[in-house]
Amino acid sequence: MTAVSAPFRWLRSGAIGGTILALAAGAHTLAGGVLPPPVLMLALTALTAAVSAVVTSIRVPLTLMLALLGASQLLLHNVFDLLSNPMFPTAALVEPAMAHHPMVCQPP
């Protein structure tokens, strides 16, 4: 891994961080989850952009980049779940596969 310097590195890392957050937020809401308040979303955006800036400052192999993307999606999903309603986290009370999916058919 070598350090790189690009003229638009901060812009690129902000775009990457925003895309990561948008994918996680979109998947979370499509699964029936609720997003945290806007102030917390702004803080998560800044944190994601900062992590993206660190990662884009070095050259990483594609496999490591994909692993980081997957880990960030999983982490953001859990953070969204925790911050959207900290007194009642759904993932802690139900099976993980059914955390955001309402029961359509109830057994008799």
PETAHU-V227357 format. One record per backbone hydrogen bond with DSSP energy under -1.0 kcal/mol. NH is the residue of the N-H (numbers start at 1). CO is the residue of the C=O. Records with the same first field share a line. If there is no record, write none. Layout:
NH=CO + CO
//
This chain:
4=57
9=6
12=8
13=9
14=10
15=11
16=12
17=13
18=14
19=15
20=16
21=17
22=18
23=19
24=20
25=21
26=22
27=23
28=24
29=25
30=26
31=27
32=29
33=28
41=37
42=38
43=39
44=40
45=41
46=42
47=43
48=44
49=45
50=46
51=47
52=48
53=49
54=50
55=51
56=52
58=55
59=2
65=61
66=62
67=63
68=64
69=65
70=66
71=67
72=68
73=69
74=70
75=71
76=72
77=73
78=74
79=75
80=76
81=77
82=78
83=79
84=80
88=85
93=90
94=90
98=95
99=96
//
